[in-house]
């Protein structure tokens, strides 16, 4: 599975998932409370907004929502995901945008021997697209699909899907911070050859299916314990050389989101649900909102919960 796959599930979402790395947390970050749900208030806001860390692929039995989350959701005006998951045209357009430009395929990016290794590995996997199709996709997308295949459960969902269903029950408007075109353009900015080498390394180091499942189990334990620091540490183990792109893949996106959201929150209360990898760190959204003068505090998100007195 490896670290690049973990990043896909925590930090970069398309209709299946993509990834990036996080900086190691500075000492001041180590005091984050264990919670995926955070309240944003103060700084002139008439009503609070909320921030929630998602996982873009999770076993269905682990995809519950706390009563405090549901209560917070009931009180907001809108729900913001990384993508507008209610925009059917944008979601459908994502399929074509996953392909590499200029009819590039993995055969153009790898040596013949390495190409055959990747081909054999992918063709042996179940629950994947045919190799002839997958080899045309951006290698990071292929990596994310391999990650999905390693998830050790029969039924998988995304936390975004679960939240959207709850939002629809509450008749909340769905919005997106980005478009699929923008997200895919980010991946186009990273040399395909480097992405292909990361895919090759991910395959070479994965080892047995059991090892992949064990790593997923460690990540799921941290997510269920709502330990943002542990999740960030797992992503930080950047063995694939992608760390130099963290500004492009993570930090710059966080800054753009906060700059946009602080204006929207002045008039609307929001539930902001983004990959959990975006929350911690000096350039994570929690710290960035705090630097803008907002109070950002953890909300009890346990199931069963200890309900808060008010929202």
Buried (B, 14 or more C-beta within 10 A) or exposed (E): BBBBBBBBBBBBBBBBBBBBBBBBBEEEBEEBEBBBBBBBBBBEBEBBBBBBBBBBBBBEEBBEBBBBBBBBBBBBBBBBBBBBBBBEEBBEBBEEBBBBEEEBBBEBBBEEEBBEBBBEBBEEBEEBBEBEEBBBBBBBBBBBBBBBBBBBBEEBBBBBBBBBEBBEEEEBEBBBBBBBEBBBEBBEEBEBEBBBBBBBBBBEEBEEEEBBBBBBEEBBEBBBEBBBBBBBBBBBBBBBEBBEBBBBBBBEBBBEBBEEBBEBBEEBBBBBBBBBBBBBBBBBBBBBBBEBEBEBBBBBBEEEBEEEEEB
